[in-house]
Amino acid sequence: MSEAVVTSKDTSEDTSEAPGDGPVFAVENLWKVFGPRAERIPGDSELTALDPAELRERTGCTAAVRDVSFEVKKGEVFVVMGLSGSGKSTLVRCLTRLIEPTSGSIRIDGEDVLAMDRARLRELRRHRASMVFQHFGLLPHRSVLDNVAYGLEIQGVGRAERRAKALEVVKKVGLEGLEQRKPGQLSGGQQQRVGLARALAVDPEVLLFDEPFSALDPLIRRDMQEEVVRLHREEGRTMVFITHDLSEALKLGDRIALMRDGRVVQLGTPEEIVGSPADDYVRDFVRDVARADVMSVRSAMRPVGEGEETPGAALAPDAKVTEAIEAVARSGFPVRVMDGKRCLGVVDHAGLLAVVAGTATAGPATPGPARTPAPGKGEVVA
C-alpha cells in the first residue's frame, strides 16, 4: 500500500501476530462447482481456464465459487459484493457448510471446518457463526420475544435465562415495547430487527449477513445499515456482509471483496477499491461513486513546504476529502493533517481537486488486517 493511504490505525506493515490474534475465518483456494462430476473441475487446469459459458457447454457444470482465498480478521466488517450470479451468497453459505464446498480449505479460529462432523457443525452454526438472511424466517405464531429467544431455546438454555437475554437484545436493536407482538403485526424493518436480534441473542463470534436488507424500502434499509454500524461500533463483533449494493458495501465495509463469475476480482478497503480499481470491470463498477465521500485526506495531502504557514484548522488523517474541502474553503489556507501532535502533511485546493477528478489514487488494493476506526474519526482537531 502506498504511503498516501496508510492511516493511523493501519497495521498492514506489521507482520507480527500475537497468539490468538489470527483470522477468524481463513479461506484458501475455495471452489464450489455444481453439476456432474464436479470434483474433477478444480484440479483440471484446462477446465479451470474456461469462462463460465464454455465450462457449462463442455462439462454441464457451473463454478459458482472459483479459487477464492481471503481472511476475515477479528472485529472487522468484511463485505463480499457482487451482482446477481457472482457467487457471493454461495460463498457465505460455504463458510458454515450450509453448502458443501467442492474443494479448498476453510478454517475458523484455526479449526478445519471441512473436517467437522455433524455435532461440531451444529455447534458452529448455533454458537459461533450466526446467519441473518434476507427472508427473516420468523415463527408467525410466536411473539417477538419468543422469536428472539428461539436460538437459545434450541441450545437448551432455561426459560428464565433465555427470556432475560432476549429482553436485553430486543432493547439493543430498538424493539423495546414490542416484545409481545407477533411478526405479522410488525413492519418489514421491525421484522428484520427481530431477525438480527435472534442472531445476536446466541452471542456468536461472527455474524453472517446474506443480503439482509435488499427487500426493504430505502429509508428502512438506511436505518438498518445505521443499526449495523452502531452495533459494530459498540460491540466490535466480527461481521461478514453479503450485498449487491455498492453504496451499502462502501458504508459498512472495513474491507470489500468484489466478485465476478465466482472469482474475487479485487479485495481492498473502500478507499482502495474506489481510488485504485484493479481492472475495467471494477472501474466501471465504481464510476459513479462520489470519490470525495470515500477517499481520505491522506490521498490528497503533500509535505509541508519549508517555512510554509498553515494557520487553518487541522484534520485527522482519516477525515474524508469532503470535510477537507469545507475546511480549506473556510480558511482559505492549506489545512494540516495531524496524527496526534505530529503533522503528517497538508492538503490544499490542488490536491483535493486531483482526488475529486480521479487523478490521485489510493495505491494498490491488497488483503490486509482489519482496521478499527479511531474514535472521532474524521473530525476537525484544530
Helices and strands as residue ranges (DSSP letters): G 3-5, E 25-34, G 38-40, H 45-48, H 52-59, E 62-72, E 77-81, H 88-95, E 103-108, E 111-112, G 113-115, H 118-123, I 124-128, E 129-133, H 144-148, H 150-154, H 159-172, G 183-185, H 188-201, E 206-210, H 218-235, E 238-243, H 246-252, E 255-260, E 263-268, H 270-275, H 280-285, H 291-294, G 297-299, E 314-315, H 321-331, E 335-339, E 342-347, H 349-357
